[in-house]
Amino acid sequence: MASAHHGRNSKHPKPSRSNARSLKRKRDEVDLSTLAQRIDELDVKASFEAFSDLPLSEPTADGLSACHFKSLTDIQARAIPHALKGRDILGAAKTGSGKTLAFLVPLLELLYRKQWTEYDGLGALVLSPTRELAIQIFEVLRKIGRHHTFSAGLVIGGKGLQEEQERLGKMNILVCTPGRMLQHMDQTAAFDTNHIQLLVLDEADRIMDMGFQSTVDAIIDHLPKERQTMLFSATQTKKVSDLARLSLRDPEYVSVHETAASATPAKLQQNYIITPLPEKLDTLWSFIRSSLKSKIIVFFSSGKQVRFVYESFRHMRPGIPLLHLHGRQKQGARVDITKKFSAAKYSCLFATDIAARGLDFPAVDWVIQVDCPEDADTYIHRAGRTARYERNGRAVLFLEPSEEAGMLKRLEQKKIPIEKINVRSKKQQSIKNQLQNMCFKDPSLKYLGQKAFISYVKSIHVQRDKEVFDVKDLPLQEYAASLGLPGAPSRC
């Protein structure tokens, strides 16, 4: 803030602190009254294109502007007006649709209009399925909320409970994972959730899939009944519907799926290639070598496969920085990798589905699904790492011949437009001999290869959709050889 300096003979003496506070309070009261009137007059059926079209407070508007958020995405334009009027929201939106701002903007506005202060305690709670997604939500909150005076905290575990306990009582807004939040509710004596004004459940389908249903039910039991709730989900499952029925009151259903011709972004080009299992790594290596000036995410079905391919390809040096992300890594390592990949111009990230949900990596050019996803919803979430926020992107799915008919049927049921492309055999480079030599010389790499083989076979064996997945149809001996192994390890 600029300060004015007055000389000794100034005709305008500096106002006292109490007068300055009084003037500010009167100005704030006028601002709040005007804002309340604009919200009362807001026509939720109107068409909104920019944040400037909405009745937002100056601190929120300034925060959005500083982050260069100007245009509204579909989910923002449909959800925010209803949320500003205090309605509960049940939001169904494609991944990459901008739903984080669809709940953070109403959250800031609600606390601002209620003149929430440090003395009022916890006013808003955001539940996220994973630590990585919680961190990203928290970073966006810090950026767009920089001109507000609220205190915000991130509660995701990874630190001692006592260290978090000391900060909890001072927070107005908490972004957290379900397990850690319930732990504090049960064990932190001074933790008071009786005054919460707003609850957000982000990626509710993922929260349910990860087995947090009873945890979320217990958290909701601790909260006041008189509150606003916003629930967002990429897919509407029975569990999500049950959760919505229990936690929402007369919600406004906001969907950007139904008007769309497809369940995936319009600017996402989607293809699949038929790749026999023993040729998958050859195809992947050849693709990476031909796409060095790209940002790529490659999905596998298990962390052991991710580790083996990462270590193998790293030794062979494809000419692009390689990273890997899976659930067995410690939280600090996962956060560092997420930041590195986000900041990189060109990079290739090998990942399990832990990276598929919610994480927002800027400017991803390609998503490659080396292993067939378990269902169409998983495909949507993986492919949704690219073509975010109206950008172009490409997704390629590798299908084993026995998976083609069943998986295409599942994708068609979800209105997912995908076209077949053929691999040019002249451009494909075989890396089988290199992998065999590496595994022969390095027992630790061979061990990783054996674990990768076993985990892949197990992942196919436990799949429920037998129309797509059948272990008996797979050439397992040839697959083992393609990993550089002398033979197929016995399953254990």
PEMO-V70470 format. One record per backbone hydrogen bond with DSSP energy under -0.5 kcal/mol. CO is the residue of the C=O (numbers start at 0). NH is the residue of the N-H. E is the energy in kcal/mol with one decimal. If there is no record, write none. Layout:
CO,NH,E
CO,NH,E
This chain:
6,9,-1.5
10,12,-0.6
15,19,-2.4
16,20,-2.6
17,21,-2.2
18,22,-2.7
19,23,-2.4
20,24,-2.6
21,25,-2.2
22,26,-2.4
23,27,-2.9
24,28,-2.3
25,29,-2.1
26,30,-2.6
27,31,-2.9
28,32,-2.2
29,33,-2.5
30,34,-2.6
31,35,-2.7
32,36,-2.0
33,37,-2.2
34,38,-2.1
35,39,-2.2
36,40,-1.9
38,41,-0.9
41,43,-0.8
42,45,-1.8
45,47,-0.6
48,71,-3.0
49,52,-1.8
50,53,-1.6
53,55,-1.6
56,60,-2.6
57,61,-2.7
58,62,-2.0
59,63,-2.6
60,64,-2.3
61,65,-2.4
62,66,-1.2
63,68,-2.8
64,67,-1.6
67,69,-0.8
69,50,-2.6
72,76,-2.8
73,77,-1.9
74,78,-2.5
75,79,-1.9
77,81,-0.6
78,82,-2.5
79,83,-2.8
80,84,-1.1
81,86,-2.1
82,85,-1.8
87,251,-3.0
88,90,-0.6
88,230,-3.1
89,253,-2.6
90,92,-0.6
90,232,-2.4
91,255,-2.2
93,96,-1.3
95,388,-1.6
97,100,-0.5
97,101,-0.9
98,102,-1.0
99,102,-0.8
99,103,-2.2
100,104,-1.9
102,106,-1.6
103,107,-2.4
104,108,-2.3
105,109,-2.6
106,110,-1.9
107,111,-2.2
108,112,-2.6
109,113,-1.5
110,115,-2.7
111,114,-1.6
116,119,-1.6
117,120,-0.7
122,196,-2.8
122,197,-1.5
123,173,-2.1
124,126,-0.5
124,199,-2.8
125,175,-2.9
126,201,-2.5
127,177,-0.6
129,133,-2.1
130,134,-2.6
131,135,-1.9
132,136,-2.5
133,137,-2.5
134,138,-2.2
135,139,-2.0
136,140,-2.6
137,141,-2.5
138,142,-1.9
139,143,-2.7
140,144,-1.9
142,145,-0.9
144,147,-1.7
150,171,-1.9
150,172,-1.8
152,154,-0.5
152,174,-2.5
153,155,-0.6
154,176,-1.6
159,163,-1.5
160,164,-2.6
161,165,-1.8
162,166,-0.5
163,166,-1.0
163,167,-1.7
164,168,-0.7
166,169,-1.7
167,170,-1.8
171,122,-3.0
171,123,-1.8
172,152,-2.5
173,125,-2.8
174,154,-2.8
175,127,-2.6
176,180,-2.0
177,181,-2.4
178,182,-1.8
179,183,-1.9
180,184,-2.3
181,185,-2.1
182,186,-2.2
183,187,-2.7
186,188,-0.9
187,190,-1.5
189,191,-0.7
190,192,-0.6
191,121,-0.5
192,195,-1.1
192,223,-0.7
196,227,-3.1
197,124,-2.3
198,229,-2.7
199,126,-3.2
199,201,-0.6
200,231,-2.9
202,206,-2.2
203,207,-2.1
204,208,-2.6
205,209,-2.0
206,211,-1.9
207,210,-1.8
211,215,-3.0
212,216,-2.4
213,217,-2.1
214,218,-2.3
215,219,-2.7
216,220,-1.7
217,221,-0.9
218,221,-1.1
218,222,-0.5
219,222,-1.2
224,226,-1.6
227,198,-2.5
228,88,-2.0
229,200,-2.8
230,90,-3.4
231,203,-2.9
232,92,-1.1
234,236,-0.9
236,240,-2.4
237,241,-2.6
238,242,-2.3
239,243,-2.7
240,244,-2.3
241,245,-1.7
242,246,-2.1
243,247,-2.5
247,249,-0.6
248,87,-0.5
250,252,-0.6
251,89,-2.3
251,253,-0.7
252,254,-0.6
253,91,-3.0
256,259,-1.1
264,267,-1.6
266,268,-0.7
266,392,-1.7
267,269,-0.6
268,394,-2.8
269,418,-2.1
270,396,-2.2
271,420,-2.4
272,274,-0.8
272,398,-2.7
275,278,-2.5
275,279,-0.5
276,279,-1.3
278,282,-2.5
279,283,-2.6
280,284,-2.7
281,285,-2.5
282,286,-2.2
283,287,-2.7
284,288,-2.6
285,289,-1.2
287,290,-1.5
290,293,-0.5
291,293,-0.8
293,295,-0.5
293,346,-1.4
294,364,-1.8
294,365,-2.0
295,348,-2.8
296,367,-3.1
297,350,-3.0
298,369,-1.6
298,370,-1.2
301,305,-1.8
302,306,-2.4
303,307,-2.1
304,308,-2.7
305,309,-2.4
306,310,-2.5
307,311,-2.6
308,312,-2.8
309,313,-2.1
310,314,-1.6
311,315,-1.4
312,316,-1.0
313,316,-0.5
320,347,-2.5
322,349,-2.8
324,351,-1.4
325,328,-1.3
329,333,-2.3
330,334,-2.5
331,335,-2.2
332,336,-2.4
333,337,-2.5
334,338,-2.3
335,339,-2.6
336,340,-2.8
337,341,-2.1
338,342,-2.2
339,343,-1.5
346,295,-2.9
347,322,-2.4
347,349,-0.6
348,297,-3.2
349,324,-2.6
350,299,-2.3
351,354,-1.9
352,355,-0.8
352,356,-1.0
355,357,-0.7
356,358,-0.8
358,360,-0.8
359,361,-0.5
360,363,-0.6
363,386,-0.7
364,393,-2.2
365,296,-2.1
366,368,-0.5
366,395,-2.9
367,298,-3.2
367,369,-0.9
368,397,-2.7
374,378,-1.8
375,379,-2.4
376,380,-2.3
377,381,-2.4
378,382,-3.0
379,383,-1.7
381,384,-1.8
382,385,-1.7
387,390,-1.5
391,386,-0.6
392,268,-2.9
393,366,-2.0
394,270,-2.6
395,368,-2.8
396,272,-2.4
396,398,-0.5
398,274,-2.6
399,402,-2.5
399,403,-0.9
400,403,-0.8
402,406,-2.4
403,407,-2.5
404,408,-1.6
405,409,-1.7
406,410,-2.4
407,411,-2.3
408,412,-1.8
409,413,-0.8
410,413,-0.6
410,415,-2.2
411,414,-1.7
413,262,-0.7
414,262,-0.6
414,416,-0.7
415,417,-0.6
418,271,-2.1
422,424,-0.8
423,426,-1.1
423,427,-0.8
424,427,-0.5
430,434,-2.5
431,435,-2.5
432,436,-2.5
433,437,-2.5
434,438,-2.7
435,439,-2.0
436,440,-2.1
437,441,-2.1
440,442,-0.6
441,444,-0.6
441,445,-2.1
442,446,-2.5
443,447,-1.9
444,448,-2.4
445,449,-2.3
446,450,-2.3
447,451,-2.5
448,452,-2.4
449,453,-2.5
450,454,-2.6
451,455,-2.1
452,456,-2.4
453,457,-2.5
454,458,-2.1
455,459,-1.9
456,460,-2.4
457,461,-2.1
459,462,-1.0
463,465,-1.6
464,467,-1.5
464,468,-2.5
469,472,-1.5
470,473,-1.9
473,475,-1.7
474,478,-1.9
475,479,-2.5
476,480,-2.0
477,481,-1.9
478,482,-0.9
479,482,-0.9
479,484,-2.2
480,483,-1.6
